[in-house]
């Protein structure tokens, strides 16, 4: 049965960050999507209102839409002229706090909501009866042709935003001068915390200039994630694909990935130095390592698989 191609609709802020890259990977790996994405601005200022109207006119004629987050879907929900039989999908990662009235309205507009984990799905179910599909995201397997070379170095990846608890990570680095750390970040030099980074002799900083891969992660044996809120985090999948043991706080799709890859729950820790240090010591004592079978499981989460899942579940 013929189905029109899916048009991807992104928030302008996603153009040069993770979600823009993920949607580009979906387009590269599947013919189910139109070749060009569409960015939908918020109708705030005069110029953006005109841009919003023009974009909504285009979107209103498309039959199948996939929104990159709740923000562009909420902006589209304000547009009154849409196809009656339009199929709408939403890629949902996370939401801090409760949904607003407008967000609940936007959620109810979606026919299918693709979630990273059942944890966020429970929150959505309180707002809408829309169909939910747990997708576990995907990664570009070509970036991980081999396991990274393993030495005694702990890698932390992310921006300096508060929800990632960067201070907790830096406290660990500061209190453990006997350990070596790698920080893979984005625009940290613009943040006051960067002065602290430069003072730490056992910490190497690398600016993230492209997606993570086996080579960039060479020399690391542990991936540490300290976040309070996450949509993923994508580096969890990427470091597992590189053969690196994760130690993570409980957020995003951490529990779902741990269950999928059959990882020990002992490596899901409380956000405290004592808990993190205990987990590091447990790994360094040789109690667990990532096997080739675990890598193969993670590498099965390809963009081809994800594209087929979206295609099959978006009317």
Protein Blocks (a to p, Z undefined) as FASTA:
>chain_A
ZZddddddddfklmmmmklmmmmmmmmmpckbcfbdcdddddfbfmlmmmmmmmmmmmmm
pmbdcdfbfklmmmmmmpmbdcfklccddddfbdehjddfklmmmmmmpmbdcdfbfklm
mmmmmmoccdcddekiaadfklmmbccddddddddeddfbfklommlmmmmmmmmmmbcc
ddddehklmpmklmmmmmpmkbccdddfbdcdfklmgoiabdcdfbfbdfkbmklmmmmm
nopacddddehjllmmmmmnopafklpccddfklmmmmmmmmmnopaccdfklmmmmmmm
cfklmmmmmmmmmZZ
